Amino acid sequence: MLEHATRTFSVRAEQARTLRGVLTGKRAKGPAAITALDDVTLRIAPGETVGMLGRNGAGKTSTLRALAGIVPLHSGSAGCGGRIVSLLEVGAGFSRDFSGRENIYLQGALYGFDREQVQARVDRIIAFSEIGEFIDVPVRTYSTGMFLRLGFSILAHLDSDVLLIDEVLAVGDEAFQRKCLRRISEQIAAGATLLLVSHELAAIERVCERVVVLDHGKLVFDGPTTEGLLHYRRLTGTEHGGGESHRPHVSGPVEVVELELRDAAARPSSVFHTGGALHVHVRLRSTPPLARAEVSVELRSVDGTRLFATRGSVELAADGSGGAVFEVSDLALLGGDYDLVVGAGEPGASAVPLRSVRFAVAQVEEAEGVVDLRGSWRSLAATEGVR
C-alpha cells in the first residue's frame, strides 16, 4: 500500500577538476532534484496480481523499493502485510565471494528463514536454477543470466505472502522466462500477492488481472489488464499496434497510411492468444488514384525468417483511398514475438513491403515452438498394429 507517497532524488554534480576547485572544495551546481514518486496512492488487496507499466524513469522501480522498505519516502507512507520477497536487481544482496550454494543460505537468512528451513529447499532451488556444478563456484564468476537464474530460483522457493518483481525477468532466455512465469502462477494459485514490473506485455497479460501505469512519477491509470495495456500503448505512441514504418520510405504508387492490429472485440492490441482472433486493418492511398491495389501480408520471426505470406486485391475509391481487413479467426501461433509486414503495389505488380508491426502471442504450457499443431492422442488396439 502507498498513501500519498512522494520521493525525490538529488543528482550531485561531479567534483571540480581544477586546482582551485580542489583547494576550495567547491562543487559545480548540479541538476534539479528528480521526482520519482509524486503523491502516489496505490492499494493492493491480498491475493491480487498487479502489473506495473511505464516508460523509463516513470517511477516503477522506486515504487517497488518503497514497498520493500529499501527506499524511505519524503512524505506519505508505504507498507506491505505479511512476508515479502523481492527481486529488484540481478545479483542484489549476493556476496560475490560466496558460492551459489552459500548465497542460498545467505538470502534465506535475510528473508528470516532459519538454516533448517533453507536446507529443506536447497535441492529444489538448485534444480530449478539449472546452474549445475556452478552452484559451488563463487558467484563473481557468474554471468548476468546465471545471477538471474539463481536469484529467481531462491525467490520462487521461499514461501511468501507478497512478491515484488522488477524487470529482471527480461534477462533470461525464453524457456527460463516461461518456467519463471509458470512458477509465479503456482504461487498466485497458493494465495500470494504479486506486483510485477515488466515491459513484456505478454507476461503482464498472462499473470496479472490488474494494471497500473505510471508516468513521470504519477499514477495515470489503475484498472483491468486489457484497458491498462491499451492505455500504456497510447501513452507510448503504439496504440495502433506499433504500426509505424521500420524501414526507409519506399516511393511507389500505393502507400500504406495506417496499420493496426485488433482482437476479436475490435480493440487495438499487440498481445494475442493462440487460437484467438487477429485482424489486420490497413488503410491505403494511391497517387495517382488507382481503381485497385495489391496488398501483401507477411509473418516473420524476430530474426527475419518468413513464416507465412499471402496477398489479395483491394478496391479503392475514386480518389485513390481505401482500406481492407485481413482476418485470422484461429491464430495457429504459439507463444513468442512476431513481426507482421504489410506491403502494397499496383495490380499485377509485386507489393513493396512498407510497414511492419511487432506483436506477441501469450505462452501456452501444453506446447512449444512456432505453429500450433496440437491434436489428440489415442492408444492403438493390439490388433491394429503400426504401419
C-alpha positions in Angstrom: 0.0 0.0 0.0 1.2 3.5 -0.8 -0.6 6.6 0.6 0.3 9.9 -1.0 3.8 8.7 -1.5 6.4 11.2 -2.6 10.1 10.6 -3.2 12.7 12.8 -4.9 16.4 12.1 -5.7 19.2 14.7 -5.9 21.6 14.4 -8.7 25.0 15.6 -7.4 27.4 17.3 -9.7 30.9 15.8 -10.3 33.7 17.2 -8.1 35.5 20.1 -9.7 38.7 19.1 -11.5 40.6 22.4 -11.4 43.3 23.1 -8.8 41.1 26.0 -7.4 38.2 23.7 -7.2 40.2 21.1 -5.3 41.6 23.7 -2.8 38.2 25.3 -2.2 36.2 22.1 -2.2 33.5 23.7 -4.4 31.3 21.6 -6.4 29.5 22.8 -9.5 25.8 23.3 -9.2 24.0 20.1 -10.1 20.7 19.5 -11.9 17.4 20.0 -10.2 16.1 17.1 -8.0 14.2 14.4 -9.8 10.8 13.4 -8.6 10.5 9.7 -8.7 7.1 9.4 -7.0 4.6 12.3 -6.9 1.7 11.9 -4.5 1.1 8.2 -5.5 -1.7 6.3 -3.7 -1.9 2.6 -4.5 -3.8 -0.1 -2.7 -3.4 -3.8 -3.5 -5.6 -6.4 -1.8 -4.2 -9.7 -0.6 -4.1 -12.2 -3.4 -4.3 -9.6 -6.2 -2.0 -9.8 -9.2 -0.9 -6.4 -10.5 1.3 -5.4 -13.4 3.0 -2.1 -13.4 3.9 -0.3 -16.6 5.5 2.9 -17.5 8.3 4.4 -19.6 11.9 4.5 -18.3 12.1 6.9 -15.4 8.3 6.7 -14.7 8.9 5.6 -11.0 8.2 1.9 -11.3 11.4 0.7 -9.5 11.1 3.4 -6.9 7.6 2.2 -6.1 8.8 -1.4 -5.6 11.8 -0.2 -3.5 9.5 1.9 -1.3 7.1 -1.1 -0.8 10.1 -3.3 0.1 11.3 -0.8 2.7 14.6 -0.2 0.8 14.0 3.5 0.0 12.4 5.9 2.5 9.7 8.3 1.4 10.0 12.1 1.8 6.3 12.2 2.5 3.4 9.7 2.7 3.6 6.1 3.8 4.3 2.7 2.3 3.8 -0.8 3.7 3.1 -4.4 2.9 1.5 -7.0 5.1 3.0 -10.5 5.6 6.3 -11.9 4.4 7.8 -10.0 1.4 10.3 -11.3 -1.0 11.6 -9.1 -3.8 13.8 -9.5 -6.9 14.5 -5.9 -7.9 18.0 -6.1 -9.3 20.1 -9.0 -10.7 22.6 -10.1 -8.1 21.3 -7.7 -5.4 22.1 -9.0 -1.9 24.6 -11.6 -3.1 28.1 -11.9 -1.6 30.4 -12.0 -4.6 32.9 -14.2 -2.8 30.4 -16.8 -1.7 29.4 -19.7 -3.8 25.9 -20.0 -5.2 25.0 -22.5 -2.5 26.3 -20.3 0.3 24.3 -17.4 -1.2 21.2 -19.5 -1.0 21.6 -19.7 2.8 22.5 -16.0 3.0 19.4 -14.9 1.1 17.2 -17.3 3.2 18.6 -15.7 6.4 18.0 -12.2 5.0 14.3 -13.1 4.5 14.0 -14.6 8.0 14.4 -18.3 7.3 16.5 -20.4 9.6 19.1 -22.9 8.3 16.8 -25.9 8.6 14.1 -24.2 6.5 16.5 -23.2 3.8 18.1 -26.7 3.8 14.7 -28.2 3.0 14.6 -26.1 -0.1 18.2 -26.2 -1.4 17.8 -29.1 -3.7 14.7 -27.7 -5.4 16.3 -24.3 -5.7 19.4 -25.7 -7.4 17.4 -27.9 -9.7 15.2 -25.0 -10.8 18.1 -22.7 -11.5 19.8 -25.3 -13.8 23.2 -24.0 -12.8 24.5 -27.5 -12.1 28.1 -27.7 -10.9 28.5 -23.9 -10.9 26.4 -23.8 -7.7 29.6 -24.4 -5.7 31.6 -21.8 -7.6 32.0 -18.2 -6.3 29.2 -16.1 -7.9 31.7 -13.4 -9.0 32.3 -15.8 -11.9 28.6 -15.8 -12.9 27.1 -14.2 -16.0 24.1 -11.9 -15.7 21.9 -14.8 -16.8 23.3 -17.1 -14.1 22.6 -14.4 -11.5 19.1 -14.2 -12.6 18.5 -17.9 -12.6 19.8 -18.3 -9.1 18.1 -15.1 -7.7 14.7 -16.0 -9.1 15.1 -19.7 -8.0 15.7 -18.5 -4.4 12.8 -16.1 -4.5 10.4 -18.7 -6.1 11.0 -21.3 -3.3 10.8 -19.1 -0.2 7.2 -19.1 1.0 6.0 -15.6 0.8 2.8 -13.5 1.0 4.0 -10.7 -1.3 6.1 -11.0 -4.4 7.8 -7.8 -5.8 9.5 -8.5 -9.1 11.2 -5.9 -11.3 12.3 -6.1 -15.0 15.0 -8.7 -14.3 13.0 -11.5 -15.9 13.8 -9.9 -19.3 17.4 -11.0 -18.8 16.6 -14.7 -19.1 16.1 -16.8 -22.2 12.6 -17.6 -23.4 12.5 -21.1 -22.0 13.5 -19.8 -18.5 11.0 -17.0 -18.7 8.2 -19.5 -19.3 9.4 -21.5 -16.4 9.5 -18.4 -14.1 6.0 -17.4 -15.2 4.7 -20.9 -14.5 6.2 -20.8 -11.0 4.8 -17.4 -10.4 1.4 -18.7 -11.4 1.7 -21.5 -8.9 2.5 -19.1 -6.1 -0.5 -16.9 -7.2 -2.7 -20.0 -7.0 -1.4 -20.6 -3.5 -2.6 -17.1 -2.5 0.4 -14.9 -3.0 0.1 -11.2 -3.9 2.1 -10.1 -6.9 3.4 -6.8 -8.1 5.2 -7.3 -11.4 7.1 -4.6 -13.3 7.9 -5.6 -16.9 8.0 -4.3 -20.5 7.0 -7.7 -21.7 3.3 -7.1 -22.2 2.6 -10.8 -22.9 3.9 -11.6 -19.4 1.7 -8.9 -17.8 -1.3 -10.2 -19.7 -0.7 -13.8 -18.8 -0.4 -13.5 -15.0 -1.9 -10.1 -14.0 -5.6 -9.3 -13.5 -5.0 -5.6 -13.0 -2.6 -3.0 -14.4 -1.3 0.3 -13.1 0.5 2.8 -15.3 3.0 5.4 -14.0 4.2 8.4 -15.9 6.7 11.0 -14.6 6.1 9.7 -11.0 2.3 10.0 -11.2 -0.3 7.2 -11.2 -2.1 7.8 -14.5 -4.1 4.5 -14.8 -5.4 1.8 -12.5 -7.8 -0.8 -13.8 -8.3 -4.1 -15.7 -5.4 -5.5 -17.6 -6.8 -5.1 -21.1 -7.6 -1.5 -20.7 -4.3 -0.9 -18.9 -2.3 -2.3 -21.8 -4.2 -0.1 -24.2 -3.6 3.0 -22.0 0.1 2.2 -21.9 0.3 1.7 -25.7 -1.5 5.1 -26.1 1.0 6.7 -23.7 4.0 5.3 -25.7 2.5 6.1 -29.1 1.9 2.4 -30.0 -1.9 2.3 -29.7 -2.1 1.2 -33.3 -0.1 -1.9 -32.6 3.2 -0.2 -33.2 2.4 0.2 -36.9 5.0 2.8 -37.8 7.3 2.0 -40.6 10.6 0.3 -39.6 12.4 0.9 -42.9 13.1 4.0 -45.0 10.1 5.2 -47.0 9.9 3.5 -50.4 8.3 5.6 -53.1 5.6 3.9 -55.1 2.1 4.5 -56.4 0.4 2.9 -53.3 1.1 3.9 -49.7 0.1 2.2 -46.5 -1.0 5.1 -44.4 -2.2 3.1 -41.4 -1.7 -0.3 -40.0 -3.5 -1.6 -36.9 -3.9 -5.0 -35.2 -7.2 -5.7 -33.4 -8.5 -8.5 -31.3 -11.9 -10.3 -31.6 -13.6 -7.4 -29.8 -12.2 -5.0 -32.4 -9.9 -3.4 -29.8 -6.4 -2.4 -30.9 -3.9 -4.8 -29.4 -0.3 -6.0 -29.6 -0.8 -9.2 -27.5 -2.9 -12.1 -28.7 -3.7 -15.7 -27.7 -3.2 -19.0 -29.5 -6.5 -19.9 -31.1 -7.9 -16.4 -30.8 -8.7 -13.9 -33.5 -6.2 -11.4 -35.1 -7.5 -8.8 -37.5 -5.1 -6.7 -39.6 -6.6 -3.3 -40.5 -4.9 -1.5 -43.4 -5.6 2.0 -44.9 -4.3 2.7 -48.3 -3.7 5.7 -50.6 -2.7 5.7 -54.2 -1.1 8.6 -56.2 -2.3 8.9 -58.9 -5.6 7.4 -58.0 -6.0 3.7 -58.9 -9.1 1.6 -59.0 -7.4 -1.4 -57.2 -4.3 -2.2 -55.3 -2.4 -5.4 -54.4 -1.8 -5.9 -50.7 0.6 -8.4 -49.2 0.9 -9.7 -45.6 4.0 -11.5 -44.3 4.6 -13.1 -40.9 8.2 -13.2 -39.8 10.0 -14.4 -36.7 12.1 -11.8 -34.9 15.2 -13.0 -36.7 13.6 -12.2 -40.1 12.6 -15.7 -41.1 9.5 -15.7 -43.3 6.8 -17.9 -41.7 3.8 -17.1 -43.9 2.9 -14.9 -46.8 -0.3 -14.1 -48.7 -1.7 -11.4 -50.9 -5.0 -10.0 -52.1 -6.6 -7.4 -54.2 -8.4 -4.3 -52.7 -10.8 -2.0 -54.3 -10.1 1.7 -53.9 -12.3 4.8 -54.1 -12.3 7.3 -56.9 -9.8 9.5 -55.0 -7.4 6.5 -54.6 -8.1 5.9 -50.9 -9.4 2.7 -49.4 -8.9 0.0 -46.8 -9.0 -3.7 -46.1 -9.1 -6.1 -43.2 -7.2 -9.4 -43.2 -9.0 -11.6 -40.7 -7.4 -14.6 -38.9 -10.2 -16.3 -36.8 -8.0 -19.1 -35.3 -4.4 -17.9 -34.7 -2.3 -21.0 -35.1 0.8 -19.5 -33.5 2.5 -20.5 -30.2 3.9 -18.1 -27.7 6.6 -15.6 -28.7 7.2 -12.4 -30.6 6.5 -11.9 -34.3 6.7 -9.3 -37.0 3.9 -8.7 -39.4 4.9 -6.9 -42.6 2.4 -5.2 -44.9 3.2 -4.2 -48.5 1.2 -2.6 -51.3 1.5 -2.0 -55.1 -0.2 -1.8 -58.4 -2.4 -4.7 -59.6 -0.2 -7.4 -61.1 3.0 -5.9 -59.7 4.9 -7.1 -56.6 3.7 -5.5 -53.4 6.5 -3.5 -51.8 6.9 -4.0 -48.0 6.1 -0.7 -46.5 5.1 -1.1 -42.8 5.7 -3.6 -40.1 4.3 -4.1 -36.6 5.6 -6.4 -33.8 3.1 -8.3 -31.7 3.3 -11.0 -29.1 1.4 -14.3 -28.6 1.0 -15.3 -24.9 2.7 -18.6 -23.9 0.8 -21.8 -23.5 2.0 -24.6 -21.3 0.9 -27.5 -23.4 3.2 -27.0 -26.4 6.4 -25.2 -27.6 7.6 -24.0 -31.0 6.0 -21.7 -33.5 3.0 -23.4 -35.1 0.1 -24.8 -33.0 -0.5 -28.3 -34.2 -1.9 -29.7 -31.0 -4.1 -32.7 -31.7 -5.4 -35.6 -29.7 -3.8 -38.9 -28.7 -5.3 -42.3 -28.7 -4.0 -45.7 -28.0 -3.8 -48.3 -30.7 -5.5 -51.6 -30.1 -3.3 -54.7 -30.2 -5.0 -55.9 -33.4 -4.4 -52.6 -35.2 -0.6 -52.7 -35.4 1.6 -49.9 -36.7 2.0 -49.5 -40.5 
